[in-house]
Amino acid sequence: MPDRFPPGTRVRTFLHDPPHHTRLPRYARGKSGVVVEPEGRAELADVSARGSGDAPVEQVYAVRFAARDLWGEGDHHVVLDLWESYLEACEEEHEKGAADER
């Protein structure tokens, strides 16, 4: 099965504050970034942290964000490993050459 977000795809993280554990950092919620590469599949930590034993397995993606988009300043990038369910495609879906900008 092909990955939902190939390298170079512009994505936005969901802006939500769940009442349970999540591995989506608060500073990255509702922010746009670019998929660098898929990192493999893993149990969704949000569910597995509850210990119920029924966590879904999802693709995890390395996603690159401009530091200034996360914190309002900085001329560097930050890469976060994020589960597929945290992401949605942006209207402007693909960034040319993004996969080469590690």
SULMO-V750040 format. One record per pair of residues at least 12 apart in sequence whose C-alpha atoms are under 10 Angstrom apart, sorted by the first residue. I is the first residue (numbers start at 1). J is the second residue. D is the distance in Angstrom with one decimal. If there is no record, write none. Layout:
i:I j:J d:D
i:I j:J d:D
This chain:
i:3 j:37 d:9.8
i:3 j:38 d:7.6
i:3 j:40 d:9.8
i:3 j:59 d:7.6
i:3 j:60 d:9.9
i:3 j:61 d:9.6
i:3 j:84 d:9.5
i:4 j:38 d:9.6
i:4 j:59 d:8.7
i:4 j:84 d:8.1
i:4 j:88 d:9.7
i:4 j:89 d:9.2
i:5 j:34 d:9.5
i:5 j:35 d:7.0
i:5 j:36 d:9.6
i:5 j:37 d:8.6
i:5 j:38 d:8.1
i:5 j:59 d:9.5
i:5 j:61 d:8.2
i:5 j:84 d:8.4
i:5 j:87 d:9.1
i:5 j:88 d:9.0
i:5 j:89 d:7.8
i:5 j:93 d:9.2
i:5 j:94 d:9.5
i:6 j:34 d:9.7
i:6 j:35 d:6.9
i:6 j:36 d:8.2
i:6 j:37 d:7.0
i:6 j:38 d:7.5
i:6 j:61 d:9.2
i:6 j:94 d:8.9
i:6 j:99 d:9.1
i:7 j:34 d:7.6
i:7 j:35 d:5.0
i:7 j:36 d:5.0
i:7 j:37 d:5.1
i:7 j:38 d:7.5
i:7 j:61 d:9.0
i:7 j:62 d:9.1
i:7 j:63 d:9.1
i:7 j:94 d:8.4
i:7 j:95 d:8.9
i:7 j:96 d:9.7
i:7 j:97 d:9.0
i:7 j:98 d:7.1
i:7 j:99 d:5.3
i:7 j:100 d:9.0
i:8 j:33 d:9.4
i:8 j:34 d:5.7
i:8 j:35 d:5.3
i:8 j:36 d:6.2
i:8 j:37 d:8.1
i:8 j:63 d:9.4
i:8 j:64 d:9.7
i:8 j:93 d:8.1
i:8 j:94 d:5.4
i:8 j:95 d:5.1
i:8 j:96 d:6.5
i:8 j:97 d:6.7
i:8 j:98 d:4.7
i:8 j:99 d:5.2
i:8 j:100 d:8.6
i:8 j:101 d:9.5
i:9 j:33 d:8.5
i:9 j:34 d:5.6
i:9 j:35 d:5.4
i:9 j:36 d:8.2
i:9 j:37 d:9.6
i:9 j:63 d:9.4
i:9 j:89 d:7.3
i:9 j:90 d:8.2
i:9 j:92 d:8.5
i:9 j:93 d:5.2
i:9 j:94 d:4.3
i:9 j:95 d:6.2
i:9 j:96 d:8.8
i:9 j:98 d:8.0
i:9 j:99 d:8.8
i:10 j:32 d:6.9
i:10 j:33 d:5.8
i:10 j:34 d:4.5
i:10 j:35 d:6.5
i:10 j:36 d:9.7
i:10 j:63 d:9.0
i:10 j:64 d:9.5
i:10 j:87 d:9.8
i:10 j:88 d:8.7
i:10 j:89 d:6.2
i:10 j:90 d:5.6
i:10 j:91 d:8.1
i:10 j:92 d:6.6
i:10 j:93 d:4.8
i:10 j:94 d:5.4
i:10 j:95 d:6.4
i:10 j:98 d:9.1
i:11 j:30 d:9.9
i:11 j:31 d:8.4
i:11 j:32 d:5.6
i:11 j:33 d:5.5
i:11 j:34 d:5.9
i:11 j:35 d:7.1
i:11 j:63 d:8.3
i:11 j:64 d:9.7
i:11 j:65 d:10.0
i:11 j:86 d:9.6
i:11 j:87 d:6.1
i:11 j:88 d:5.5
i:11 j:89 d:4.4
i:11 j:90 d:5.0
i:11 j:91 d:8.6
i:11 j:92 d:8.7
i:11 j:93 d:7.1
i:11 j:94 d:8.9
i:12 j:28 d:9.2
i:12 j:29 d:8.2
i:12 j:30 d:6.2
i:12 j:31 d:5.4
i:12 j:32 d:4.2
i:12 j:33 d:6.3
i:12 j:34 d:8.5
i:12 j:63 d:9.8
i:12 j:86 d:8.3
i:12 j:87 d:5.7
i:12 j:88 d:5.4
i:12 j:89 d:6.3
i:12 j:90 d:6.0
i:12 j:91 d:9.6
i:12 j:93 d:10.0
i:13 j:25 d:9.9
i:13 j:28 d:7.0
i:13 j:29 d:5.5
i:13 j:30 d:4.9
i:13 j:31 d:5.6
i:13 j:32 d:6.5
i:13 j:33 d:8.2
i:13 j:63 d:9.9
i:13 j:82 d:8.9
i:13 j:83 d:9.9
i:13 j:84 d:9.5
i:13 j:85 d:8.9
i:13 j:86 d:5.5
i:13 j:87 d:4.6
i:13 j:88 d:6.4
i:13 j:89 d:8.9
i:13 j:90 d:9.5
i:14 j:28 d:8.9
i:14 j:29 d:5.8
i:14 j:30 d:5.1
i:14 j:31 d:7.9
i:14 j:32 d:9.6
i:14 j:85 d:8.6
i:14 j:86 d:5.7
i:14 j:87 d:6.1
i:14 j:88 d:7.2
i:15 j:28 d:8.6
i:15 j:29 d:4.8
i:15 j:30 d:4.3
i:15 j:31 d:8.0
i:15 j:86 d:9.0
i:15 j:87 d:9.8
i:16 j:29 d:7.0
i:16 j:30 d:7.9
i:16 j:86 d:9.6
i:17 j:29 d:8.6
i:18 j:46 d:9.5
i:20 j:46 d:7.2
i:20 j:47 d:8.8
i:20 j:49 d:9.1
i:20 j:50 d:8.6
i:21 j:45 d:8.0
i:21 j:46 d:5.4
i:21 j:47 d:8.0
i:21 j:48 d:9.6
i:21 j:49 d:7.0
i:21 j:50 d:8.1
i:22 j:44 d:9.0
i:22 j:45 d:6.9
i:22 j:46 d:4.8
i:22 j:47 d:8.5
i:22 j:49 d:8.7
i:22 j:86 d:9.6
i:23 j:44 d:8.8
i:23 j:45 d:6.7
i:23 j:46 d:6.7
i:23 j:81 d:9.1
i:23 j:82 d:7.6
i:23 j:83 d:8.4
i:23 j:86 d:9.2
i:24 j:45 d:9.8
i:24 j:46 d:9.1
i:24 j:80 d:9.0
i:24 j:81 d:9.0
i:24 j:82 d:6.8
i:24 j:83 d:8.3
i:24 j:86 d:7.1
i:24 j:87 d:9.9
i:25 j:80 d:9.1
i:25 j:82 d:9.5
i:26 j:70 d:9.8
i:27 j:69 d:9.6
i:27 j:70 d:6.1
i:27 j:71 d:7.5
i:28 j:65 d:8.5
i:28 j:69 d:8.9
i:28 j:70 d:6.2
i:28 j:71 d:9.2
i:28 j:80 d:9.0
i:29 j:70 d:9.0
i:29 j:86 d:8.8
i:29 j:87 d:9.7
i:30 j:70 d:9.7
i:30 j:86 d:9.7
i:30 j:87 d:9.3
i:31 j:65 d:8.0
i:31 j:66 d:9.7
i:31 j:69 d:7.2
i:31 j:70 d:7.1
i:31 j:87 d:9.8
i:32 j:63 d:9.2
i:32 j:64 d:8.8
i:32 j:65 d:6.9
i:32 j:66 d:8.8
i:32 j:69 d:7.9
i:32 j:70 d:9.0
i:32 j:87 d:9.3
i:32 j:88 d:9.4
i:32 j:89 d:9.2
i:32 j:90 d:7.7
i:33 j:62 d:9.8
i:33 j:63 d:6.1
i:33 j:64 d:5.3
i:33 j:65 d:4.6
i:33 j:66 d:7.4
i:33 j:69 d:8.9
i:33 j:70 d:9.8
i:33 j:77 d:9.8
i:33 j:78 d:9.5
i:33 j:79 d:9.0
i:33 j:80 d:9.7
i:33 j:87 d:9.8
i:33 j:89 d:9.9
i:33 j:90 d:9.1
i:33 j:95 d:9.9
i:34 j:61 d:9.8
i:34 j:62 d:8.5
i:34 j:63 d:5.4
i:34 j:64 d:5.2
i:34 j:65 d:6.7
i:34 j:66 d:9.4
i:34 j:79 d:9.2
i:34 j:89 d:9.7
i:34 j:90 d:9.6
i:34 j:93 d:9.0
i:34 j:94 d:8.2
i:34 j:95 d:7.3
i:34 j:98 d:6.8
i:34 j:99 d:8.3
i:34 j:101 d:9.9
i:35 j:61 d:6.6
i:35 j:62 d:5.9
i:35 j:63 d:4.4
i:35 j:64 d:6.3
i:35 j:65 d:9.1
i:35 j:79 d:9.1
i:35 j:80 d:9.6
i:35 j:81 d:9.7
i:35 j:82 d:9.7
i:35 j:94 d:9.2
i:35 j:95 d:9.2
i:35 j:98 d:7.7
i:35 j:99 d:7.3
i:36 j:61 d:7.4
i:36 j:62 d:5.4
i:36 j:63 d:5.5
i:36 j:64 d:6.4
i:36 j:79 d:8.3
i:36 j:80 d:9.7
i:36 j:81 d:9.8
i:36 j:97 d:10.0
i:36 j:98 d:6.8
i:36 j:99 d:5.0
i:36 j:100 d:8.0
i:36 j:101 d:7.9
i:36 j:102 d:7.0
i:37 j:60 d:9.0
i:37 j:61 d:5.9
i:37 j:62 d:5.5
i:37 j:63 d:7.5
i:37 j:64 d:9.6
i:37 j:81 d:9.6
i:37 j:98 d:9.8
i:37 j:99 d:7.0
i:37 j:102 d:9.5
i:38 j:59 d:7.0
i:38 j:60 d:6.0
i:38 j:61 d:4.4
i:38 j:62 d:6.1
i:38 j:63 d:8.9
i:38 j:81 d:8.9
i:38 j:82 d:9.6
i:38 j:83 d:9.8
i:38 j:84 d:9.7
i:39 j:59 d:7.2
i:39 j:60 d:5.3
i:39 j:61 d:5.3
i:39 j:62 d:6.3
i:39 j:63 d:10.0
i:39 j:81 d:7.6
i:39 j:82 d:9.1
i:39 j:83 d:9.5
i:40 j:57 d:9.9
i:40 j:58 d:8.3
i:40 j:59 d:5.6
i:40 j:60 d:5.7
i:40 j:61 d:7.5
i:40 j:62 d:9.8
i:40 j:83 d:9.8
i:41 j:56 d:9.9
i:41 j:57 d:6.2
i:41 j:58 d:5.2
i:41 j:59 d:4.2
i:41 j:60 d:5.7
i:41 j:61 d:8.9
i:41 j:83 d:8.6
i:41 j:84 d:9.5
i:42 j:55 d:9.3
i:42 j:56 d:8.2
i:42 j:57 d:5.1
i:42 j:58 d:5.6
i:42 j:59 d:6.5
i:42 j:60 d:6.8
i:42 j:83 d:8.2
i:43 j:55 d:5.6
i:43 j:56 d:5.5
i:43 j:57 d:4.2
i:43 j:58 d:6.3
i:43 j:59 d:8.8
i:43 j:60 d:9.3
i:43 j:83 d:9.0
i:44 j:56 d:5.8
i:44 j:57 d:5.9
i:44 j:58 d:6.4
i:44 j:59 d:9.0
i:44 j:60 d:9.0
i:44 j:82 d:9.7
i:44 j:83 d:6.9
i:44 j:84 d:9.1
i:44 j:85 d:8.7
i:45 j:57 d:9.3
i:45 j:58 d:9.9
i:45 j:83 d:8.7
i:46 j:83 d:9.8
i:57 j:83 d:9.3
i:57 j:84 d:9.8
i:58 j:82 d:9.8
i:58 j:83 d:6.3
i:58 j:84 d:6.2
i:58 j:85 d:7.6
i:59 j:82 d:8.5
i:59 j:83 d:6.0
i:59 j:84 d:5.6
i:59 j:85 d:8.7
i:60 j:80 d:9.8
i:60 j:81 d:6.2
i:60 j:82 d:5.3
i:60 j:83 d:4.3
i:60 j:84 d:5.9
i:60 j:85 d:9.1
i:60 j:86 d:9.6
i:61 j:79 d:9.6
i:61 j:80 d:7.9
i:61 j:81 d:5.4
i:61 j:82 d:5.3
i:61 j:83 d:6.3
i:61 j:84 d:6.9
i:61 j:87 d:9.4
i:62 j:78 d:9.9
i:62 j:79 d:6.2
i:62 j:80 d:5.5
i:62 j:81 d:4.5
i:62 j:82 d:6.4
i:62 j:83 d:9.0
i:62 j:102 d:9.9
i:63 j:77 d:10.0
i:63 j:78 d:8.2
i:63 j:79 d:5.3
i:63 j:80 d:5.3
i:63 j:81 d:6.3
i:63 j:82 d:7.0
i:63 j:83 d:9.9
i:63 j:87 d:9.8
i:63 j:102 d:10.0
i:64 j:77 d:6.4
i:64 j:78 d:5.6
i:64 j:79 d:4.3
i:64 j:80 d:6.6
i:64 j:81 d:9.0
i:64 j:98 d:8.9
i:64 j:99 d:9.6
i:64 j:101 d:9.0
i:64 j:102 d:8.1
i:65 j:77 d:5.5
i:65 j:78 d:5.2
i:65 j:79 d:6.2
i:65 j:80 d:8.0
i:66 j:78 d:6.3
i:66 j:79 d:8.9
i:67 j:79 d:9.6
i:77 j:101 d:9.8
i:77 j:102 d:9.0
i:78 j:102 d:9.9
i:79 j:102 d:8.7
